[in-house]
Amino acid sequence: MELAGRVVALTGAARGIGAAMALRFASAGAAGVVVSDLDVTDAQAVADEIVAAGGHAVAVGADAASRDDLRALVRAAKQTYGRLDVFCSNAGVAFGTGVHAADQQWARSWSVNVLQHVHAAQLVLPAMARAGDGYLLITASAAGLLAAQGDA
């Protein structure tokens, strides 16, 4: 995937894999990086690091489990940079509580680890299809392919 000149938005980008991807996309010449996370303070720190290195980035507070927040994230990318070329659905949660996890943990896990990707696809793929270009990149661990022992 060629990143030079592209506008990228990422969920779960305040730390870990998401922050590393945001920094890498910027260093590869992305025209703009929208760094989003529940933790907007740390997301801002990643965006500031990109800007300090000569790139273009903004931070947006967003809950990846919320369709409305994802919609606002896409809107922020388009308002700031005029378009969105790559959407990285990266946020994820794990609780380590197994089958006896609380209902709220099951709901949160489902919303973030499954529905986030569905909502992202619904929000970005129609415009990308019309443009004949764009990427929906989903971060998934081996836990998405194998049973995660000890976790719901």
C-alpha positions as CSV (number, residue, x, y, z in Angstrom):
1,M,0.0,0.0,0.0
2,E,1.4,3.4,-1.0
3,L,1.0,5.8,1.8
4,A,2.7,8.9,0.4
5,G,0.1,11.7,-0.1
6,R,-2.7,9.7,1.5
7,V,-4.9,10.8,4.5
8,V,-5.1,8.2,7.2
9,A,-7.3,7.9,10.3
10,L,-6.7,5.3,13.0
11,T,-8.6,4.2,16.1
12,G,-6.7,3.1,19.2
13,A,-3.7,5.1,18.2
14,A,-2.6,6.7,21.5
15,R,-0.2,3.9,22.3
16,G,1.1,0.5,21.2
17,I,0.4,-0.8,17.7
18,G,-1.8,2.1,16.8
19,A,0.7,4.8,17.8
20,A,3.5,2.9,16.0
21,M,1.3,2.7,12.8
22,A,0.5,6.4,13.0
23,L,4.2,7.3,13.3
24,R,5.1,4.9,10.5
25,F,2.4,6.2,8.2
26,A,3.6,9.8,8.8
27,S,7.2,8.9,8.1
28,A,6.1,7.2,4.9
29,G,4.8,10.5,3.7
30,A,1.1,10.5,4.6
31,A,-0.5,13.9,3.7
32,G,-2.3,13.8,7.1
33,V,-2.8,11.4,10.0
34,V,-5.9,11.6,12.3
35,V,-4.8,10.0,15.6
36,S,-7.9,8.9,17.6
37,D,-8.3,7.2,20.9
38,L,-10.5,7.3,24.0
39,D,-7.4,8.8,25.6
40,V,-7.3,12.1,23.7
41,T,-4.3,13.4,25.8
42,D,-2.1,10.5,24.6
43,A,-3.5,10.7,21.1
44,Q,-2.5,14.4,21.1
45,A,1.0,13.4,22.2
46,V,1.3,11.1,19.2
47,A,0.0,13.8,16.8
48,D,2.4,16.3,18.3
49,E,5.3,13.8,17.7
50,I,4.3,13.5,14.1
51,V,4.1,17.3,13.7
52,A,7.5,17.8,15.4
53,A,9.0,15.4,12.9
54,G,7.6,17.5,10.0
55,G,4.4,15.6,9.3
56,H,0.8,16.6,9.5
57,A,-1.5,15.2,12.2
58,V,-4.4,16.0,14.4
59,A,-5.8,14.2,17.4
60,V,-9.5,13.3,17.9
61,G,-11.1,11.8,20.9
62,A,-13.1,8.8,19.8
63,D,-14.6,5.6,21.3
64,A,-14.2,3.0,18.6
65,A,-17.3,1.2,20.0
66,S,-19.5,4.2,19.1
67,R,-20.8,4.5,15.5
68,D,-21.4,8.2,16.2
69,D,-17.7,8.7,17.3
70,L,-16.5,6.8,14.2
71,R,-18.7,9.0,12.0
72,A,-17.2,12.1,13.8
73,L,-13.7,10.7,13.2
74,V,-14.3,10.3,9.5
75,R,-15.9,13.8,9.4
76,A,-12.8,15.3,11.1
77,A,-10.5,13.7,8.6
78,K,-12.5,15.1,5.7
79,Q,-12.9,18.6,7.3
80,T,-9.2,18.8,8.1
81,Y,-7.6,17.2,5.0
82,G,-10.4,17.2,2.4
83,R,-10.7,13.4,2.2
84,L,-10.0,10.1,3.8
85,D,-7.9,7.5,1.9
86,V,-7.1,4.9,4.6
87,F,-9.1,4.0,7.7
88,C,-7.3,1.8,10.2
89,S,-9.7,0.1,12.5
90,N,-7.2,-0.7,15.2
91,A,-8.7,-0.3,18.7
92,G,-9.1,-3.5,20.7
93,V,-10.0,-4.6,24.2
94,A,-9.4,-7.7,26.4
95,F,-10.5,-8.4,29.9
96,G,-9.0,-11.8,30.8
97,T,-12.2,-12.8,32.5
98,G,-13.2,-15.9,30.5
99,V,-16.7,-17.2,30.0
100,H,-17.9,-15.7,33.3
101,A,-17.1,-12.1,32.2
102,A,-19.7,-9.5,33.2
103,D,-22.3,-8.6,30.7
104,Q,-20.8,-5.2,30.3
105,Q,-17.4,-6.8,29.4
106,W,-19.0,-9.0,26.8
107,A,-20.9,-6.0,25.4
108,R,-17.7,-3.9,25.3
109,S,-15.7,-6.6,23.7
110,W,-18.3,-7.2,21.0
111,S,-18.7,-3.5,20.3
112,V,-15.0,-2.7,20.1
113,N,-13.6,-6.0,18.7
114,V,-16.3,-6.8,16.2
115,L,-18.8,-4.0,15.6
116,Q,-16.1,-1.3,15.2
117,H,-15.0,-3.0,12.0
118,V,-18.5,-3.3,10.7
119,H,-19.3,0.4,11.5
120,A,-16.0,1.5,9.9
121,A,-16.8,-0.4,6.7
122,Q,-20.3,1.0,6.6
123,L,-18.9,4.6,7.0
124,V,-15.9,4.6,4.6
125,L,-16.4,1.9,2.0
126,P,-19.2,3.6,0.0
127,A,-17.1,6.7,-0.7
128,M,-14.0,4.6,-1.4
129,A,-15.9,2.5,-3.9
130,R,-17.2,5.6,-5.6
131,A,-13.7,7.0,-5.8
132,G,-12.3,3.7,-7.0
133,D,-9.6,3.9,-4.3
134,G,-9.0,3.6,-0.6
135,Y,-8.2,1.1,2.1
136,L,-9.9,-0.3,5.2
137,L,-7.1,-1.8,7.3
138,I,-8.2,-3.9,10.3
139,T,-5.7,-4.8,13.0
140,A,-6.3,-8.3,14.3
141,S,-4.2,-10.5,16.6
142,A,-3.9,-14.2,16.6
143,A,-6.6,-14.1,19.2
144,G,-9.0,-13.4,16.4
145,L,-8.0,-16.7,14.8
146,L,-7.5,-18.9,17.9
147,A,-9.2,-19.3,21.2
148,A,-7.8,-16.7,23.7
149,Q,-7.6,-19.0,26.7
150,G,-8.8,-17.3,29.8
151,D,-10.6,-14.4,28.0
152,A,-14.1,-13.8,26.9
